[in-house]
Amino acid sequence: MRWQYLAALLAAVAVPTVAFPSEAAAQSRPPAYKNFRAAIYITVADTKRLAGPATFQRQFARASSQLHFDKVYIEAYRDRVFATDAELAAVKRQFHAKGIETSGGITLAAGGSGGQFGTFDYELPADRAEAEQAVRRIARHFDEIILDDFFFYTSKSDADIAAKGNRSWTDYRVDTMRKASRNLVLGPAKQENPRVRVIIKYPNWYEHFHGLGYDLAEQAKMFDAIYTGTETRDPVITDQLLQQYESYEVYRYLSNVRPGANLGGWVDTFDTRSIDRYAEQLWDTMFAKAPEIMLFNWHPMAEDAPATAGDRAWANDATSFDWDTIAREHPNAGWATAANAALHAADAVVEQLGNPVGVASYRPPHATGEDFLHNYIGNLGVPVELSPQYPVDAQTILLTRAAATDPAIIAKAKASLQGGARVIVTSGFVEATQGKGFEDLAEWQVTGHPIAINQYFDGFGAGRGKELKETGKAKPVLFPEVRFYTNDSWGIIRGVASAKGFPIVLMNQYSKGTLFLWTVPENFGDLYELPRPMVTRIKEYLFPDAAVRLDAPDHVALFTYDNGAFIVENYRDEPAEVTISLSGSPSVSAITQNANIATVSEKGRSRFSVAIPAHSFRVFKSGQ
């Protein structure tokens, strides 16, 4: 096997260099969009097909007639299949002739079975050799290459078990993939082409990266740049159940992992019940200020078949993505038509947006705990800015269980409180840090007893509380029980179950700051079962000074920016009546409707109400 590999490698190296039109020539085509670039990823099967001029002309005509795009990434390897040097050269040449910029791609995956992905076994010489061969081949053809998001490690062969020894699988895999990054990807790529820039694309399941060898602490900084999988697909029918807000939040998080080097977001056409869900993923990636969107993949963008609209009960409403009108105007409209319409809708507003801002939250690179909770919170209309660094300068800080992975987290939280900050901790954070220093902040204890609660009261201070209820939201929700000392801490929102009260939001004064507990349901999805008045009251207590606050049903998101712009997006299947609260008395304009908005002022804030159609967004801007 080794001799066969060496012979193949020598033969490949002997292929003469082919002269191509320069990248500058490809870039002479006018950009498709004003505020970002659109690219399409071409998998190796399509690379091989597109090498034929007739197939290329037919498919390029179909894709380009529907979609404005600037660039393609041409794949050389996936699942044991190689494109030849001649095929790569032919496809690259044909795209350049059309004025399309090209980069390369590889997917270091070994196929799979039974619906499960198969990764290389990096303890096997043959697999390491095949990975290196794929890297060398693509690096010879392109000055920029990207690794699709299968550069992780699931194998537990006897060789892996022996190599792991007494280490955890996480430690073994992280260490192994750091070595693979250096020795099988970056080193060989630079040897083949000293000019090459190598990009690693990270997938959407960031909470579990380290367990399979993806390493945001060191590996992400080894590569020339990173890319982000922002595909969330459908939150009900898919196995990951990723929440819609993650298409925005994961790009923001990875941008804080590698500031200035997160080159784009990546969305596919898979597993959605309506075509609007595809548009939402593209919008949210752009609202996160990604400079490039990768459309995966060439096949749905170029196929002759029309896109599947799916079940759209809101089809007759005036929504942001009016597929029925789009399809009437573009007969046989495909996924490329859908992408083009969604991207142009985003492009029309992105230039009005400043830098994204939100509630500062901390997730160390290898953290585990309260998986994807930030995205559920985002779907409640709380803008979140997640970072792998502790936000020392923030005046409001949200700490979930993930932050407890940092052994110095109590000292950091204490310093923030002493500086006058509002520190919000979840019940999961308290549970993870009790007995490890949290009692220095407040003597709260998570008992381990879940309590079913279906009544909630706004109970700040002594005396009678006001019930926070909503018709249709009376389902009992399981919460972890938290004990505290009355009058040391105040239960400002409490749940009641069988004549006993339990804190949902606790407040404790510490030095110059304020410590809050946010008790989250055992099942984070039950956040959507909570009465709207209760959720709105939580926001008022926890984020009193927020420039923008949202009183809305669940599954309505808020994106905020440092120039006063903000977006309200409705993921629901029906219109949402929302009330927007602004700090002070600013003037407000609706960018998407080109109109000024009258506000009502009360207690230092202004507010106005608006209806957001199903699966739609509205952009506003406030200013003095």
Secondary structure, 3 states (H helix, E strand, C coil): CHHHHHHHHHHHHCCCCCCCCCHHHHCCCCCCCCCCEEEEEECHHHHHHHCCHHHHHHHHHHHHHHCCCCEEEEEEEECCEECCHHHHHHHHHHHHHCCCEEEEEEECEEEEECCEEEECCCCCHHHHHHHHHHHHHHHHHCCEEEECCCCCCCCCCHHHHHHHCCCCHHHHHHHHHHHHHHHHHHHHHHHHCCCCEEEEEECCCHHHHHHHCCCCCCHHHHCCEEEEECCCCCCCCCCCCCCCCHHHHHHHHHHHHCCCCEEEEEEECCCCCEHHHHHHHHHHHHHCCCCEEEEECHHHHHCCCCCCCECCCCCCCCCCCCHHHHHHHCCCCCHHHHHHHHHHHHHHHHCCCCCEECEEEECCCCCCCCCCHHHHHHCCCCCEEEECCCCCCCCEEEECHHHHHCCCHHHHHHHHHHCCCEEEEEHHHHHHHCCCCHHHCCCCEEEEEEEEECEEEECCCCCCCEECCCCCCCCCEEEEEEECCECCEEEEEEEEECCEEEEEEEEEEECCEEEEEECCCCCHHHHHHCCHHHHHHHHHHHCCCCCEEEECCCCEEEEEECCCEEEEEECCCCCEEEEEEEECCCEEEECCCCEEECCEEECCEEEEEEEECCCEEEEEEEEC
